[in-house]
Amino acid sequence: MTKQRENLIGILAAALLIGLDQWTKYLAVLHLKGQSPIVLWDGVFELHYLENRGAAFGILQGQKGIFLICTAAILVLIAYFYNRLPAGRRFFLMRLVGVLLTAGAIGNLIDRMRYSYVVDFLYFKLIDFPVFNVADCYVTVGAVLLAVLVLFVYKEDDLSFLSLRKKNGRSQEL
């Protein structure tokens, strides 16, 4: 499969995941906003509507500009490194990481630009974990997968394509 085809598939997959995220948030607004939480597993898991005007765990409340700049920078970096991935099956999981991180970032950015907050609705009551959404799941799974791949799957030589500069004829890693 050519690199252009792999990139197109990645873009389409991210668009599909963004659509799924936005659809779940639409359903949360439609069915949960202003309502009591819907208990799916008593004492463990609920659908609980929340408008998060901050980032993870509610930090940086109301800082829409900072979120826009940071998200744009992150998306540029993801696109840059995604495009540098060699074609082929060897880096399928690394491409998946790029798709998940992109979909999660864009999914929450859409909310921030549209509403000035992010719609959250998934709540693990058992551990009193902060309320989150599908885009947050994408980012979490993508970040954990990236850590596993870098620590346990790919060797340093496998990731040499990530080098940005050459020094004395040899690649200098970031």
Salt bridges, closest charged atoms under 4 A:
GLU6 OE1 - ARG95 NH2 2.67
ASP21 OD2 - LYS25 NZ 2.93
GLU46 OE2 - LYS125 NZ 3.36
GLU51 OE2 - LYS33 NZ 3.42
GLU51 OE1 - ARG53 NH1 3.35
ASP111 OD2 - LYS25 NZ 3.15
ASP158 OD2 - ARG90 NH2 2.50
